[in-house]
Amino acid sequence: MKQFPQLSESDLQVLFPPKEVISAIKIVTHGGDLVIVYCVQKLPLIFELGEKMYPTVCLLWSFPSVLPSFTIWPQVFDRLAAGADLMLPGIVLKGQLHIKAYGNLQKGEAVAINMMTNKAPVAVGLTALSSFDMYMAAQHGRAVRILHLVGDELWSYGTKLTIPELGPPPGFEVDVNVSSVSVDEGVSVIPESASRVKSETVSDSDMLTSSISQPSNLEESTVEHICTSAKDLVLDVVAADISEELSIKDVSESGTIHQENVAVGEAPKLDVNPQENMDKLLEYCFLKAWKTTAKKVEFPLLTSNFYKLHMIPACPSGKQLDLKRSSYKKLSKFLSAMESLDIVKVRELTKGVESIMTVNTNHPRLKGFVDTQESSETVGQTCAVSATAVKPAVVELYTVTAAVLPLFSSFGLRKGHNLTLADVRKHVTDYVRMEKLQDPTKKSMVQVNAALQAAIQNPNTVAVSWEDLIGLITGRMSRSYQMTFSGEKTVAQKGKLDPIDIQVGRRTGNKKVTLINNLELYGINIQEFARECQHGVAASTSISPVPGKKSLQLLIQGNQVLFVGSLLMGMLKFELFATGRN
C-alpha cells in the first residue's frame, strides 16, 4: 500500500486474490542487478529493484493511473524495443510547450509510457530529469531511462498477454472532422483548443539516441493515423443509427460517409437488432459452406462437424459466429429451421447425435447465393494469435561437456557452448586435419589419439570412420534446442523439444475432454488460443498447471481433436503430430 498509494485494498484483492498462490522469483539483469519479481499464476505484476517496487505493464493495463505517464508516437516504441531510452523529442505534449508541460515530476520518479493511439502503457521507466529540467532542456537529451517494456524478458516470462485496447489517452482523442494536419518546427504538441494531432520536425540525433532517427515523413504517417481513427469513429456513429442499414465504403478526410446498398450474397451489415444480425450471419455462413468447403462432403455428416469445419471457416474476416447471441441459441434449432425450408434433411442416427443426411443443392437460396465477402480460408486464420504466430524454426544444438572439452578447447570454446551439428562436424574435421589424424591410405578412416579416445571414452579404439566419430562425439554432448519466431531467436533450452500433445480423456460423469500440452513451448499465447477454441466449438475451456510439465495445460470440453488440429495447422502449418486417445 505504501509503494502504490493509488491502489485501494479492493484493488489489491483483485490483483492478488486471497486463494491464489503468489510466487517470488529472483532474476539478475545483464547489468548484474538483482531483481525480485512477484507473480500470480505466472503473470508478473510487480518487480523490486533497489529496494523499490515498480508495476509491470500487465498490472498497469488493469490500473493505468498507478503511475504518471508520458505519451509517444507509435513509431518511437520500435526504438524503445531496440534498447534505446526515451529522449525528449519523442514525447508528445498536450498544448504548447510551457513550464508545466511535463507535469510536476522529480528526477528518478517512476513513470509509464503509452502511445497516442492507446493509453495502455507499453513501458515503465525512471525520469532522467525533473519536469522543470525537461522544460529547460529545450527538447534535447534523455527524458526517461527504460526499466521494463512489452516484449522484454520480464514480459516474456509471463503469459505474454497482448496489449489491450483502452482507447487514446485523455486529450489525444482524434476529431472526426479533422481535414488537415499542420506541421510546426520544434515540439510535438496536441493543441488544447481541438483534439488534433500535430507532428514535429526534429533532427536525427535528438530523437532517441545519436544513432536513432525520426521517421522521415512524419506528417504523412500522422495524416494516415488520423484518417484511420476518423473512420473508426464514424463506424461507431453509423452503428448507433438504427434508421437504416448501411455499409461503410470510404471516409474522406473531411469525415464524409459514402454509402452503398447491401448487395445480394453479402455478409450481413449493421442491423437494428444484434440478434437478428447474428441470425443473418448464421444463414450466410450456412449457405456459403455448401458452396465452398462442404460442396463435396460425404453424408451422413455430423452437425457438430459441419458447424466447426465448414460454417466457422465461412465466416467473413472481422466477424465471429456466436450461436448464443442468435435467436436460435442452439445449432439444432438453427438446422431445424433450415430443414423446414427444405434446404437440408437432419436425422438423429444415434441417441443425442444428429447428422445431416442430404442437402438440396437446387434450392433457390443456394442457387442464388453469391459470395462477395472475403473469408478465412482455414480455421486457423480466424485465430487472434495467428497474426503473430508463424511456424517456428527449430535448431537442434549440442552442448560442450567436460568429456569433449579437450577436443573443442583448441577452438576457443568452453564448457556450456552450444553448437549446431554442422559446427560440431566442422570443428572435429579441423581438429583431425590439424593433428594429421586422417588415415593416409584410407581417407574414410580417422586415427584416434589420446584426446579422441578420452572424448569417446573408448581407450581401445585405434581407428574409426568419420561418421562414427561424429556420432560418438555428439553422443558425449548434452542436447538442447533453440527456436526462432519471426526472425527472433529465443534462449537455448536444455533437453529435447516436446511436441504439442493432444489427448482425449474422461472426467466425472464419463464426459470427454480434450487436453492440450506444450502450446507455450511453440510461442502460442495459450489464453488467446483457449478463447479461440471456446468460440470455435462453443465449449468451455480452462487453463491449469500440470506437475512435471514445462507449460500450462489447456482443457476443452468434448472431443475437439479435429478442431484443434485444424487450428494448429492453420496457424503454424504443423502436421497433426498427436491424436486423441479415448
Secondary structure, DSSP 4 states (H G I P E B T S, - for coil): --S-TTS-HHHHHHHS-TTSPEEEEEEE-TTS-EEEEEEETTEEEEEEETTEEEE-HHHHHH-GGGS-EEEE-HHHHHHHHTTPPEEGGGBPEESS--TTTT-S--TT-EEEEEETTEEEEEEEEEESS-HHHHHHTTS-SEEEEEEEETTSHHHHHTT-PPPP---SPTT-PPPTT-----EEES--EE-TTS----EEE--GGGSSSTT----TTHHHHHHHHHHHHHHHHHHHHHHH--SS--EEEEE-TT-PEEEEPPPTTPPP-S-S-HHHHHHHHHHHHHHHHHHTTTTTPPSSEEHHHHIIIIITTTSBTT----GGGSSS-SHHHHHHHHHHTTSEEEEEEETTEEEEEEE-TT-HHHHT----S-B-SSGGGG-GGGGT--PPEEEEEEE--TTTHHHHGGGT--TT-EEEHHHHHHHHHHHHHHTT-B-SS-TTEEE--HHHHHHHT-TT--EEEHHHHHHHHHHTSEEEEEEEETTEEPPPEESPPPPPEEEEEEEGGGEEEEEEE-SGGGT--HHHHHHHHHHHHT--EEEE--TT-SS-EEEEES--HHHHHHHHHHHH----------
